């Protein structure tokens, strides 16, 4: 057994799809892979154009494990999205065209924390009002884990009684490669406080292999072989073919080939080979809520 109280087995993994709502293809992939049992959770970007489709999916299938992918960046060109709260430029949430900043350093430099909190609460409230039984909070591009905003992130999890994605070592989290210089003391304090409360802390987050040079099967076999003991979060980005090719022609294949491999029927064998148990964020939410009631 593992020492992580939210891991049911020595190696436990959440197979998660980020970026729901960004495209129809992401939503279609989530519905397909969830039905197959090889995707255990997903999270939706509420400001994105395909959010209403996710709401319809959730109403039609309340068992879907859906969180909110808290969104403060709009990095695609020319495909963009704006805040729900329509803040003034002085709030620092938007660029000169009124869209979210394209990159995390610009957000960190300009955004007022009170405007960030208002926007994130609006996103969560919109998901709940739409009929989504929100199972967790995580974040797009690591923005809310940055030192300027991480206390807000932690507060939202407690206020909405939801688990948030926290990883024990932020330096090993991929967004740190593009977030700009970010001292981790404030993040580490949030993790320490969350751990003391008995909240879930992930041992590792593994993202889609954006820079892979091998074929998809080799890359994902290596990914599953690398999953350590404890609780791991696979932050994946499945997309059915047909739309992401217009957004990022050069990189769309990473998402579409990821989707193709996970629907190939070979994931179950990989899980068995490496003795990995799959859990979902709904299960983690229920365990967290039971712990909070008892505490």
PyMOL commands that set and color helices and strands:
alter all, ss='L'
color gray80, all
select helices_A, chain A and resi 24-36+51-60+89-91+104-110+113-130+140-145+150-159+170-172+174-177+185-197+216-225+244-247+252-262+267-273+281-294
alter helices_A, ss='H'
color red, helices_A
select strands_A, chain A and resi 11-20+41-44+66-70+136-139+163-164+204-207+230-236+276-279
alter strands_A, ss='S'
color yellow, strands_A
deselect
rebuild
show_as cartoon
